[in-house]
Amino acid sequence: MSAHHASRLFISLTGLDDTDGEELEQLTIALRERLLELDVDSAEIARREGPAPANTKSGEAFAAGTLLVGAGVPILRGMFDLLKSWIENRPVRTIKVSLGNDSIELQAAPRAEQKQLVDAFIARNEALSLTPTDPISTRDETEV
């Protein structure tokens, strides 16, 4: 992976209507573990900004449902295959993936439709990764 510039992706899970905060937290932790089995550079639960929501432990500083993933464009296909499988087999309504100013939201949709959306997202970001730029300035410009 080190031969490719790693990008920072934000992955946000939205649970079903009856999914509580604790279950969403467990789903986020489990997804992080699965992502780490892929060749990603990192996968961390995002830190929450601002005061803790009601009914949470005062020491909780993480945002359940949101991951920060460091990965190069070549790993995106495998990551999306994992996410598509994840949404079909878990109590998750949507998974939103953001890379810079580009984002895609996966939901339980027909596979052909999801494949077209994912292919377009990957193609856009492959084109961006092939454009010669200063990695430091690109990282600053694309942060969400």
Order of alpha helices (4+ residues) and beta strands (2+ residues): beta-alpha-beta-beta-alpha-beta-beta-alpha-alpha
